[in-house]
Amino acid sequence: MRLLVVEDDPALARQLAERLEGEGYAVDRAADGEEGQFLGETEPYDAIVLDLGLPRLDGLTVLRSWRAQGMTAPVIILTARGAWTEKVQGIDAGADDYLAKPFSMEELLARIRALIRRSKGHASAEIACGGVVLDTRSGRVTLDGQTVDLTGHEFRVLDYLMHRKGQLVSRTELTEHIYAQDFDRDSNTIEVFVGRLRRKLGADLIKTVRGLGYKLEAP
């Protein structure tokens, strides 16, 4: 899953990015409203963390612009504690959730996981496909109850396909959602990760639709 963090406080932005990357997300960062607006309009994100007090363009203006252009990625806004008017304005402008500063990192992570699950049509924190179960809270993957160890990129590929199980996912889409913007992307490596996942989780779990992409279905 790929996230965008729009936050002008360098220390907080770095802390957020490091923790999110540690949880298995690909993360892009923007330090002002103009850059954040541009990235949100031109890159595909699975969720966005948006501060409201931004230089150049404030967060509400950015959010309204995204929604006016049809951008549907879930957005969680960060607000100053007690600024209930900003919370109301943010929700009315199209935010899906909000969190007041200072906040607990664990709470932010839980809210992001919930937003992504709901946006992909999943209610439970555990997503199952056949004997494979992915626990979005812990990042644990099991096959018939036994833990399976995955590399970071293997997990990102599986995570995205599990959230989109039963749907056709192109190689381009998969590449865009598992790598951050500044990563040297090579779509050919997707085949390598898919091959490794098949060896670890079963050859029939991820199906190749020739010329179109991949589909994750229970065997």
C-alpha positions, 0 to 999 in steps of 0.5 A: 500500500502506498501513502502520502504524508502532507506535513510541514513539520520536518521532524513529525513528517520524518517520524511518520514516514519512518514508522509507516515504512516500518509497518510495510507502507510505501510513503511519499512526503510533501512539505507544503500544500502546493506539493501535496495537492500536485502529488494527490492529483497525479499519483495513486495513493491508498490513503493520505495523511493531511495536515491542515496548517500548511504553507502555500496552500492550507489543507482544507483548500488542498482537500477541496481541490482533490475532491472537486477533481474526483480523487477518491483516496481516503484522507485522514486530517490532522488538526490542532487539539480542540479546533472542532470547527476545523474538524467539521470543515474537514469532514464537510470538505471530504475527509474520511477521518480526523486526528487531533495533535498531539496524537498516538502513533498507534491510533493513527496506524489503526485509523489508516488500516481501517480507512484502507480496509473500508475503501477496498470493501473489507470490514474485518482486520483479517483478510482471508483467501483460501488457507492464506490469512493476512492480519492487517493489524500485525502484518502477520501472514499465515498459511493453514494456521502456520506463519509464513515469513515474507520479505518487505516487497513480497508482503507489499505485493500480497497485501495489495492483492489481498485487499483487491482479491478477486479483482484483476490488477495490472502490473502497472497498478501493482507497481504504482502501489508498492513503490514510493515515488522516488524508488527506482521502479522496475515492473519486471521485478513484480514477476519475481515477487509473485513467483516467490509468493507462489512458492511460499503460499501455493502455486494456484493462489495468484493467477496470471491473466496473460497480457492483463495482470494478476488476480488473487483467488482461492484455489 
